[in-house]
Amino acid sequence: MAHTVGASPDELTAVGRDDAARQLREAADDVFLRQRITAIPGLGTLTSPADSAFTGQRELLSLIALGLDAIQDSKLSARAKQQLTTLFADNLSHDATRRYEELLLILRLAQTAQQPG
């Protein structure tokens, strides 16, 4: 509701609603993190609403942001930073695809093991 009426976290804190202020700050942090990751080619799908059920999503996105921060904060040239960001995004995509394929294999094996006979 605070977001709808345009109340700021500081205003909520001033009226004794630290809990609501914290939630509003966390929501703003999530939006910023999602926008930042969406801007990286190949990572935009990680921030889609369909993934909201994923329990560790915030932790995963935070780790990705830390990686991007490390690249940005490095003393590499702008071109090297861009290349490393692309490599990082490609590796994340590759790893996620591999893990998904492993999961499908495990599911097939588990289903086969449960079949009578």
LINQUIPE-V693702 format. One record per pair of residues at least 24 apart in sequence whose C-alpha atoms are under 10 Angstrom apart, sorted by the first residue. I is the first residue (numbers start at 0). J is the second residue. If there is no record, write none. Layout:
i=I j=J
i=I j=J
//
This chain:
i=2 j=26
i=2 j=27
i=29 j=57
i=29 j=60
i=29 j=61
i=32 j=57
i=32 j=60
i=32 j=61
i=32 j=63
i=32 j=64
i=33 j=57
i=33 j=60
i=33 j=61
i=33 j=64
i=35 j=60
i=35 j=64
i=35 j=67
i=36 j=60
i=36 j=61
i=36 j=63
i=36 j=64
i=36 j=67
i=36 j=88
i=39 j=67
i=39 j=84
i=39 j=85
i=39 j=88
i=40 j=84
i=40 j=85
i=40 j=88
i=40 j=89
i=41 j=85
i=41 j=87
i=41 j=88
i=41 j=89
i=41 j=91
i=41 j=92
i=42 j=85
i=42 j=87
i=42 j=88
i=42 j=89
i=42 j=91
i=42 j=92
i=44 j=92
i=45 j=92
i=63 j=87
i=63 j=88
i=63 j=91
//
